[in-house]
Amino acid sequence: MAGFDVSRALLSIGAVFLRPDEPFTWASGIKSPIYCDNRLILTAPEVREGVEGALAELIRREFPEAEVLMGTATAGIAHAAIAAHILGLPMGYVRSGSKDHGRQNRIEGRLSPGEKVVVVEDLISTGGSALEAVEALREAGAEVLGIAALFTYGMEKGKKRLAEHGTAARCLTDFDAVVAAAAEDGAIPAGYIPALKAFRDNPDDPSWREALR
């Protein structure tokens, strides 16, 4: 959606949390002073409309050959479904592991070998969950065009992993844009920005913690 500011939309619904004294633990085990909860988009209709419209535009522009959207479980499922509805495309999702009952599917939804797929993710940090979905789809015979995500932390580990897997990722907004908007709006002190970027660039270096106290 042209002109829609995703960064400020996330801030407007309180989806960006700063907690340097009690860092969040990501699925990868990284301790982070900042967390972006894109699930809150789903409970804010006006923001949801803007974000999903922007996501559909991103996919249409960056991956015009897309035939199927596949969400990552669980955070990417709703975004994939809404964007697929806007684009008039089929949609499914990729489980983190195969079911132990029924058809024991890992990929839910109809997918034919050779179909051109875009993986929809809510955010990219180290890239692990999105790339697991990419690999599962490739093993099923799909041609994965890339990943469309709402937000990326822009971490070096994530960028390196994506490059090693030959997978393009396109995102609506990123860490730098959200942090800059938060500082401009007074949501975080501007003096925190260097420390937050130091975390982003090297999360294993604990020096950013002292700078945020």
Backbone as JSON, one array per atom type, in Angstrom:
{
  "sequence": "MAGFDVSRALLSIGAVFLRPDEPFTWASGIKSPIYCDNRLILTAPEVREGVEGALAELIRREFPEAEVLMGTATAGIAHAAIAAHILGLPMGYVRSGSKDHGRQNRIEGRLSPGEKVVVVEDLISTGGSALEAVEALREAGAEVLGIAALFTYGMEKGKKRLAEHGTAARCLTDFDAVVAAAAEDGAIPAGYIPALKAFRDNPDDPSWREALR",
  "N": [[0.85, -1.19, 0.0], [0.84, 1.99, -1.1], [2.62, 4.63, 0.42], [2.08, 3.85, 3.01], [3.3, 3.66, 6.22], [5.05, 1.28, 7.6], [6.79, 0.92, 9.75], [6.06, 2.95, 11.62], [3.46, 2.21, 11.98], [3.71, -0.21, 13.35], [4.83, 0.76, 15.71], [2.7, 2.31, 16.58], [0.81, 0.55, 17.54], [2.01, -0.56, 19.67], [3.78, -2.68, 19.16], [6.48, -2.93, 19.29], [8.92, -3.65, 21.56], [11.03, -2.57, 24.16], [13.44, -3.75, 26.28], [15.94, -3.59, 27.99], [16.98, -4.28, 30.53], [15.95, -6.74, 31.15], [16.39, -8.85, 29.03], [14.81, -10.2, 26.08], [14.37, -13.62, 25.18], [15.11, -15.18, 22.27], [13.95, -17.72, 19.93], [16.23, -18.78, 18.87], [17.94, -18.62, 20.94], [19.32, -16.3, 21.41], [19.82, -13.4, 23.39], [17.93, -10.58, 23.56], [17.56, -7.01, 23.61], [15.41, -5.87, 22.45], [12.22, -6.38, 20.95], [10.04, -7.41, 18.42], [6.71, -7.73, 18.03], [4.83, -9.02, 15.84], [2.4, -10.29, 15.81], [0.52, -8.76, 17.0], [-0.47, -7.15, 15.05], [-2.61, -8.43, 13.89], [-4.75, -8.0, 15.57], [-5.4, -5.39, 15.3], [-7.33, -3.79, 13.32], [-7.15, -1.56, 11.4], [-4.4, -1.12, 11.08], [-3.7, -3.69, 10.35], [-4.96, -3.92, 7.84], [-3.46, -2.06, 6.35], [-0.82, -3.11, 6.56], [-1.06, -5.73, 5.49], [-1.93, -5.13, 2.94], [0.34, -3.79, 2.02], [2.16, -5.88, 2.14], [1.11, -7.62, 0.21], [1.5, -6.01, -2.05], [4.3, -5.89, -2.05], [4.96, -8.57, -2.61], [3.78, -8.85, -5.12], [5.31, -7.04, -6.57], [8.05, -7.8, -6.15], [8.14, -10.55, -6.52], [6.81, -11.43, -9.01], [6.16, -13.76, -10.39], [5.01, -15.5, -8.66], [3.12, -18.32, -7.66], [2.02, -19.64, -5.54], [1.53, -18.99, -2.07], [3.26, -19.65, 0.9], [3.01, -19.89, 4.29], [5.04, -19.57, 7.25], [4.99, -21.67, 10.11], [4.22, -20.65, 13.4], [3.65, -18.04, 13.03], [3.69, -16.86, 10.48], [1.45, -17.72, 9.15], [-1.18, -16.47, 9.2], [-0.6, -14.01, 7.93], [0.25, -14.86, 5.43], [-2.14, -16.0, 4.54], [-3.91, -13.8, 4.37], [-2.58, -12.08, 2.57], [-2.5, -13.77, 0.34], [-5.21, -13.94, -0.2], [-5.76, -11.3, -1.0], [-4.2, -11.21, -3.31], [-5.3, -13.2, -4.81], [-4.29, -15.79, -4.82], [-3.35, -19.27, -4.3], [-2.84, -20.71, -1.01], [-0.84, -22.03, 1.61], [0.79, -23.7, 4.37], [3.87, -24.29, 6.18], [4.79, -26.67, 8.44], [6.71, -26.81, 11.51], [7.61, -29.31, 11.93], [6.85, -32.68, 10.84], [3.46, -33.87, 11.14], [2.32, -36.18, 13.66], [0.16, -37.71, 13.2], [-2.85, -38.5, 11.29], [-2.41, -37.53, 7.94], [0.22, -37.06, 8.26], [1.5, -34.75, 7.42], [3.97, -32.31, 6.53], [3.91, -30.07, 4.99], [1.16, -28.13, 4.56], [-1.72, -27.89, 2.62], [-2.4, -27.76, -0.93], [0.21, -28.57, -3.09], [2.06, -28.62, -5.97], [4.74, -30.3, -7.65], [7.3, -28.22, -8.96], [5.87, -25.85, -8.82], [5.85, -22.31, -8.32], [6.87, -20.71, -5.51], [6.38, -18.43, -2.79], [7.68, -17.86, 0.34], [6.15, -16.81, 3.3], [6.91, -14.87, 6.03], [6.84, -13.67, 9.43], [8.88, -12.25, 10.77], [12.44, -11.84, 10.36], [15.27, -13.02, 11.93], [17.79, -14.67, 12.74], [17.25, -16.18, 10.58], [16.63, -18.87, 10.63], [14.05, -20.3, 10.95], [12.59, -19.57, 8.67], [14.24, -20.51, 6.62], [14.21, -23.23, 7.12], [11.62, -23.81, 6.31], [11.85, -23.14, 3.61], [13.67, -25.15, 2.75], [12.12, -27.46, 3.2], [10.09, -27.08, 1.34], [11.52, -27.04, -1.06], [12.47, -29.67, -1.04], [10.08, -30.9, -1.5], [9.74, -30.41, -4.11], [9.1, -27.87, -4.98], [9.63, -24.66, -6.55], [11.26, -22.27, -4.99], [10.85, -18.93, -4.84], [11.59, -16.94, -3.11], [11.65, -15.19, 0.08], [9.13, -13.39, 1.73], [8.84, -11.0, 4.12], [7.57, -9.34, 7.06], [9.25, -7.87, 8.71], [12.73, -7.35, 9.38], [15.57, -8.02, 11.37], [18.02, -7.61, 10.31], [20.39, -8.94, 10.85], [23.79, -10.06, 10.72], [24.28, -12.82, 10.75], [21.85, -13.86, 9.87], [21.68, -12.75, 7.28], [23.92, -13.93, 6.11], [23.25, -16.66, 6.21], [20.98, -16.72, 4.51], [22.18, -15.98, 2.09], [23.92, -18.15, 1.72], [22.08, -20.16, 1.26], [21.08, -19.37, -1.1], [18.8, -17.76, -1.22], [16.49, -15.24, -1.71], [15.41, -12.47, 0.24], [12.82, -10.28, 0.99], [11.65, -7.46, 2.65], [9.17, -5.61, 4.53], [9.83, -3.65, 6.41], [12.61, -2.69, 8.54], [15.06, -3.24, 11.17], [16.67, -0.89, 11.55], [15.0, 1.14, 10.52], [12.74, 0.99, 12.18], [13.84, 1.5, 14.73], [14.86, 4.08, 14.32], [12.48, 5.5, 13.81], [11.2, 5.11, 16.26], [12.87, 6.55, 17.97], [12.58, 9.13, 16.92], [9.91, 9.59, 17.5], [9.97, 9.67, 20.2], [9.7, 7.34, 21.62], [11.81, 5.76, 22.39], [14.96, 6.63, 23.9], [17.11, 8.65, 21.91], [19.79, 8.28, 22.29], [20.08, 5.59, 22.71], [20.3, 4.32, 20.31], [22.92, 3.72, 19.06], [23.83, 1.63, 20.79], [21.81, -0.28, 20.44], [22.16, -0.88, 17.75], [24.7, -1.94, 17.96], [24.14, -4.28, 19.34], [22.59, -5.54, 17.36], [24.55, -5.94, 15.39], [26.43, -7.53, 16.65], [25.38, -9.69, 18.64], [26.47, -11.35, 20.58], [28.34, -9.96, 21.97], [28.55, -8.52, 25.06], [28.67, -5.8, 25.62], [26.76, -3.97, 24.78], [24.77, -4.01, 26.67], [25.61, -2.56, 28.91], [25.65, -0.02, 27.84], [22.98, 0.55, 27.58], [21.98, 1.03, 30.03]],
  "CA": [[0.0, 0.0, 0.0], [1.71, 3.14, -1.26], [2.55, 5.65, 1.44], [1.82, 3.3, 4.34], [4.54, 3.57, 6.98], [4.95, 0.07, 8.4], [7.52, 1.12, 11.01], [5.26, 3.73, 12.57], [2.27, 1.42, 12.28], [4.09, -1.15, 14.41], [4.98, 1.54, 16.94], [1.4, 2.85, 17.01], [0.04, -0.49, 18.24], [2.83, -1.1, 20.74], [4.33, -3.98, 18.77], [7.92, -2.91, 19.49], [9.19, -3.63, 23.0], [12.42, -2.37, 24.55], [13.6, -4.24, 27.65], [17.37, -3.87, 28.14], [17.32, -4.86, 31.83], [15.47, -8.12, 31.17], [16.33, -9.15, 27.59], [13.95, -11.26, 25.55], [15.09, -14.77, 24.64], [14.56, -15.64, 21.0], [13.99, -19.17, 19.71], [17.62, -19.14, 18.58], [18.71, -18.52, 22.18], [19.89, -14.96, 21.53], [19.21, -12.49, 24.34], [17.75, -9.33, 22.84], [16.92, -5.91, 24.35], [14.28, -5.37, 21.68], [11.4, -7.46, 20.4], [8.96, -6.93, 17.54], [5.63, -8.72, 18.1], [3.94, -8.75, 14.7], [1.09, -10.9, 16.01], [-0.41, -7.7, 17.41], [-1.07, -6.57, 13.84], [-3.87, -9.11, 13.59], [-5.82, -7.5, 16.44], [-5.55, -3.95, 15.03], [-7.85, -3.85, 11.95], [-6.67, -0.54, 10.45], [-3.0, -1.43, 10.8], [-3.69, -4.96, 9.61], [-5.29, -3.64, 6.44], [-2.32, -1.41, 5.71], [0.34, -4.01, 6.5], [-1.3, -6.84, 4.56], [-1.92, -4.54, 1.6], [1.74, -3.53, 1.67], [2.78, -7.19, 1.91], [0.66, -8.09, -1.11], [2.2, -5.2, -3.05], [5.69, -6.33, -2.06], [5.03, -9.85, -3.31], [3.46, -8.6, -6.53], [6.42, -6.3, -7.19], [9.33, -8.49, -6.06], [8.01, -11.94, -6.94], [5.63, -11.42, -9.89], [5.85, -15.09, -10.91], [4.5, -16.35, -7.57], [1.9, -19.1, -7.9], [1.51, -20.1, -4.24], [2.16, -18.43, -0.88], [3.37, -20.61, 1.99], [3.38, -19.25, 5.54], [5.78, -20.33, 8.25], [4.19, -21.93, 11.31], [2.81, -20.32, 13.2], [3.48, -16.59, 12.9], [3.5, -16.42, 9.11], [0.26, -18.31, 8.53], [-2.25, -15.48, 8.97], [-0.16, -13.02, 6.95], [0.21, -15.53, 4.12], [-3.54, -16.19, 4.14], [-4.52, -12.52, 3.99], [-1.94, -11.62, 1.34], [-2.95, -14.64, -0.74], [-6.58, -13.54, -0.53], [-5.67, -10.05, -1.77], [-3.58, -11.48, -4.61], [-6.03, -14.25, -5.52], [-3.39, -16.93, -4.98], [-3.47, -20.35, -3.31], [-2.02, -20.53, 0.18], [-0.69, -23.15, 2.54], [1.82, -23.37, 5.35], [4.87, -25.31, 6.44], [4.94, -26.96, 9.86], [8.1, -26.93, 11.97], [7.92, -30.74, 11.81], [5.71, -33.43, 10.33], [2.47, -34.33, 12.12], [2.45, -37.59, 14.03], [-1.14, -38.34, 13.01], [-3.47, -38.16, 10.0], [-1.56, -37.74, 6.75], [1.6, -36.8, 8.68], [2.03, -33.71, 6.54], [4.74, -31.15, 6.99], [3.37, -28.97, 4.19], [-0.3, -28.16, 4.54], [-2.23, -27.22, 1.42], [-2.01, -28.45, -2.15], [1.44, -28.07, -3.71], [2.53, -29.49, -7.04], [6.16, -30.12, -8.0], [7.56, -27.19, -9.96], [5.15, -24.6, -8.58], [6.69, -21.2, -7.85], [6.37, -20.42, -4.16], [6.98, -17.42, -1.92], [7.51, -18.12, 1.77], [5.76, -15.61, 4.04], [7.4, -14.92, 7.41], [6.52, -12.4, 10.11], [10.13, -11.51, 10.93], [13.68, -12.58, 10.15], [16.38, -12.68, 12.81], [18.9, -15.47, 12.23], [16.8, -16.81, 9.34], [16.48, -20.31, 10.78], [12.72, -20.87, 10.71], [12.21, -19.36, 7.27], [15.03, -21.38, 5.76], [13.7, -24.59, 7.29], [10.45, -23.9, 5.43], [12.37, -23.15, 2.23], [14.23, -26.46, 2.46], [11.03, -28.43, 3.12], [9.39, -26.85, 0.07], [12.41, -27.5, -2.14], [12.46, -31.13, -1.01], [8.8, -31.32, -2.07], [9.77, -30.14, -5.54], [8.69, -26.5, -5.32], [10.64, -23.66, -6.89], [11.07, -21.19, -4.03], [11.32, -17.66, -5.41], [12.18, -16.15, -2.05], [10.91, -14.99, 1.32], [8.56, -12.07, 1.96], [8.67, -10.86, 5.56], [7.14, -8.02, 7.51], [10.31, -7.16, 9.43], [14.0, -8.04, 9.55], [16.55, -7.4, 12.26], [19.21, -7.31, 9.52], [21.57, -9.5, 11.51], [24.76, -10.63, 9.79], [24.1, -14.27, 10.69], [20.71, -14.11, 9.01], [22.02, -12.41, 5.89], [24.87, -14.95, 5.63], [22.5, -17.9, 5.98], [20.16, -16.55, 3.31], [23.07, -16.01, 0.93], [24.42, -19.52, 1.56], [21.0, -20.98, 0.72], [20.65, -18.81, -2.38], [17.41, -17.38, -1.04], [16.26, -13.8, -1.59], [14.43, -12.05, 1.24], [12.34, -8.91, 0.84], [10.93, -7.14, 3.89], [8.45, -4.34, 4.54], [10.61, -2.7, 7.19], [13.75, -3.33, 9.19], [15.49, -2.81, 12.48], [17.12, 0.5, 11.55], [13.86, 2.03, 10.29], [11.89, 0.98, 13.37], [14.55, 2.17, 15.81], [14.91, 5.5, 14.0], [11.14, 6.04, 14.01], [10.93, 5.1, 17.7], [13.61, 7.67, 18.56], [11.94, 10.37, 16.45], [8.62, 9.73, 18.17], [10.17, 9.71, 21.64], [9.4, 6.05, 22.25], [13.07, 5.35, 23.01], [15.96, 7.7, 23.84], [17.96, 8.6, 20.72], [21.1, 7.79, 22.7], [20.09, 4.13, 22.73], [20.43, 3.76, 18.96], [24.21, 3.05, 18.82], [23.9, 0.37, 21.52], [20.9, -1.23, 19.8], [22.81, -1.33, 16.52], [25.81, -2.8, 18.36], [23.53, -5.58, 19.58], [22.22, -6.12, 16.06], [25.74, -6.33, 14.64], [27.15, -8.57, 17.38], [24.59, -9.97, 19.84], [27.24, -12.09, 21.58], [29.17, -9.01, 22.71], [27.66, -7.98, 26.09], [28.9, -4.38, 25.9], [25.56, -3.17, 24.52], [23.94, -3.97, 27.88], [26.04, -1.45, 29.75], [25.27, 1.22, 27.18], [21.54, 0.76, 27.66], [21.59, 1.2, 31.44]],
  "C": [[0.89, 1.24, 0.0], [1.51, 4.15, -0.14], [2.3, 5.14, 2.84], [3.14, 3.07, 5.05], [4.45, 2.4, 7.96], [5.65, 0.25, 9.75], [6.66, 1.86, 12.03], [3.95, 3.01, 12.89], [2.55, 0.43, 13.4], [4.23, -0.42, 15.74], [3.63, 1.99, 17.48], [0.57, 1.83, 17.77], [0.87, -1.15, 19.35], [3.44, -2.44, 20.44], [5.84, -4.07, 18.96], [8.21, -2.71, 20.97], [10.68, -3.46, 23.25], [12.56, -2.76, 26.02], [15.07, -4.61, 27.89], [17.74, -4.54, 29.46], [16.9, -6.32, 31.97], [15.29, -8.58, 29.72], [15.39, -10.3, 27.24], [14.84, -12.4, 25.04], [14.4, -15.24, 23.37], [14.64, -17.17, 20.92], [15.4, -19.65, 19.44], [18.49, -19.13, 19.83], [19.35, -17.17, 22.4], [19.1, -14.14, 22.54], [19.15, -11.11, 23.7], [17.08, -8.26, 23.69], [15.66, -5.4, 23.66], [13.53, -6.54, 21.04], [10.27, -6.84, 19.59], [7.89, -8.02, 17.47], [4.59, -8.42, 17.01], [2.58, -9.42, 14.83], [0.05, -9.85, 16.4], [-1.07, -7.01, 16.22], [-2.46, -7.15, 13.61], [-5.03, -8.59, 14.42], [-6.02, -6.0, 16.3], [-6.01, -3.8, 13.58], [-7.28, -2.82, 10.98], [-5.21, -0.8, 10.08], [-2.89, -2.71, 10.0], [-3.98, -4.73, 8.13], [-4.11, -3.02, 5.7], [-1.13, -2.34, 5.53], [0.11, -5.11, 5.47], [-1.39, -6.33, 3.12], [-0.51, -4.28, 1.11], [2.47, -4.83, 1.38], [2.39, -7.74, 0.55], [1.35, -7.32, -2.23], [3.66, -5.62, -3.19], [5.84, -7.62, -2.85], [4.77, -9.65, -4.8], [4.63, -7.95, -7.26], [7.7, -7.14, -7.26], [9.3, -9.92, -6.58], [6.79, -12.09, -7.86], [5.24, -12.79, -10.44], [5.23, -16.01, -9.87], [3.19, -17.02, -7.94], [1.23, -19.56, -6.61], [2.25, -19.35, -3.14], [2.14, -19.5, 0.21], [3.85, -19.9, 3.25], [4.22, -20.17, 6.4], [4.9, -20.5, 9.48], [4.95, -21.4, 12.53], [2.63, -18.86, 12.79], [3.21, -16.13, 11.47], [2.2, -16.84, 8.48], [-0.8, -17.27, 8.2], [-1.86, -14.47, 7.91], [-0.16, -13.61, 5.54], [-1.22, -15.66, 3.63], [-4.16, -14.89, 3.65], [-3.91, -12.01, 2.69], [-2.37, -12.46, 0.14], [-4.37, -14.29, -1.17], [-6.57, -12.27, -1.38], [-5.18, -10.32, -3.18], [-4.33, -12.53, -5.43], [-5.19, -15.48, -5.78], [-3.72, -18.04, -3.98], [-2.52, -20.11, -2.15], [-1.96, -21.82, 0.96], [0.31, -22.74, 3.6], [2.71, -24.57, 5.6], [5.01, -25.47, 7.95], [6.43, -27.0, 10.23], [8.57, -28.38, 11.94], [6.69, -31.46, 11.31], [4.76, -33.81, 11.45], [2.72, -35.79, 12.46], [1.12, -38.32, 13.91], [-1.7, -37.94, 11.65], [-2.55, -38.48, 8.84], [-0.09, -37.45, 7.03], [2.27, -35.76, 7.79], [2.99, -32.77, 7.25], [4.26, -29.9, 6.26], [1.87, -29.13, 4.11], [-0.83, -27.31, 3.39], [-1.71, -27.93, 0.19], [-0.79, -27.78, -2.77], [1.91, -29.08, -4.74], [4.0, -29.25, -7.32], [6.32, -29.08, -9.12], [6.83, -25.89, -9.75], [6.09, -23.57, -7.96], [6.09, -20.63, -6.58], [7.11, -19.25, -3.53], [6.65, -17.8, -0.49], [7.19, -16.81, 2.47], [6.12, -15.8, 5.51], [7.05, -13.61, 8.11], [7.78, -11.59, 10.36], [11.31, -12.44, 10.71], [14.71, -12.09, 11.15], [17.61, -13.43, 12.31], [18.52, -16.22, 10.95], [16.48, -18.29, 9.44], [15.13, -20.86, 10.4], [12.29, -20.71, 9.26], [12.96, -20.3, 6.35], [14.67, -22.85, 5.93], [12.48, -24.82, 6.39], [10.88, -23.97, 3.98], [12.88, -24.54, 1.87], [13.14, -27.52, 2.32], [10.3, -28.3, 1.79], [10.24, -27.31, -1.11], [12.44, -29.02, -2.2], [11.17, -31.68, -1.61], [8.7, -31.0, -3.56], [9.35, -28.75, -5.95], [9.89, -25.67, -5.75], [10.4, -22.46, -5.96], [11.69, -19.91, -4.59], [12.01, -16.8, -4.36], [11.26, -16.06, -0.85], [10.4, -13.55, 1.35], [8.25, -11.97, 3.44], [8.21, -9.44, 5.91], [8.31, -7.21, 8.04], [11.57, -8.0, 9.44], [14.87, -7.28, 10.52], [17.83, -7.04, 11.49], [20.49, -7.84, 10.13], [22.48, -10.18, 10.49], [24.58, -12.14, 9.64], [22.95, -14.62, 9.77], [21.02, -13.85, 7.55], [22.97, -13.46, 5.29], [24.15, -16.26, 5.32], [21.67, -17.82, 4.7], [21.01, -16.64, 2.06], [23.57, -17.42, 0.66], [23.37, -20.43, 0.95], [20.49, -20.45, -0.62], [19.2, -18.35, -2.35], [17.3, -15.87, -0.86], [15.21, -13.53, -0.52], [14.09, -10.58, 1.03], [11.43, -8.6, 2.02], [10.28, -5.76, 3.81], [9.21, -3.28, 5.31], [11.72, -3.46, 7.9], [14.09, -2.66, 10.51], [15.85, -1.32, 12.5], [15.95, 1.46, 11.4], [12.97, 2.11, 11.53], [12.54, 1.73, 14.52], [14.61, 3.68, 15.57], [13.54, 6.16, 14.24], [10.79, 6.12, 15.49], [11.63, 6.27, 18.39], [12.98, 9.01, 18.17], [10.64, 10.64, 17.18], [8.73, 9.78, 19.69], [9.87, 8.42, 22.37], [10.63, 5.44, 22.91], [14.02, 6.54, 22.97], [16.84, 7.56, 22.6], [19.34, 8.06, 21.04], [21.21, 6.29, 22.75], [20.44, 3.54, 21.36], [21.79, 3.09, 18.72], [24.32, 1.7, 19.53], [23.0, -0.68, 20.9], [21.5, -1.76, 18.5], [24.01, -2.22, 16.84], [25.3, -4.2, 18.68], [23.22, -6.28, 18.27], [23.44, -6.67, 15.33], [26.52, -7.46, 15.33], [26.44, -8.88, 18.69], [25.35, -10.71, 20.93], [28.16, -11.19, 22.4], [28.29, -8.31, 23.76], [27.78, -6.48, 26.33], [27.66, -3.52, 25.67], [24.69, -3.04, 25.77], [24.3, -2.78, 28.75], [25.59, -0.12, 29.15], [23.79, 1.54, 27.28], [21.06, 0.95, 29.11], [21.63, 2.66, 31.84]]
}
